[in-house]
Amino acid sequence: MKNSNNMMGAGIAIGIGIGTALGVAMNNISIGIGMGVAIGVAIGTMMNKKKNKKKDDK
């Protein structure tokens, strides 16, 4: 992915998918989506930091 916005968006999409699955399992989709957004932001942030670290190493 080329820029950080795409990475953050991809992380949020992954997180919402995971959160929705958790919400269905817990029988409370609204909490699952909220958890998914939080997980997605964390994933997107980790991907950005990893990309920036690789860029700094070069």
CORCORRA-V669678 format. One record per helix or strand of 3 or more residues. SS is the DSSP state (alpha for helix, beta for strand). FROM is the first residue (numbers start at 0). TO is the last residue. If there is no record, write none. Layout:
# CORCORRA-V669678
ss=(SS & SS)
from=(FROM & FROM)
to=(TO & TO)
This chain:
# CORCORRA-V669678
ss=(alpha & alpha)
from=(3 & 28)
to=(25 & 56)
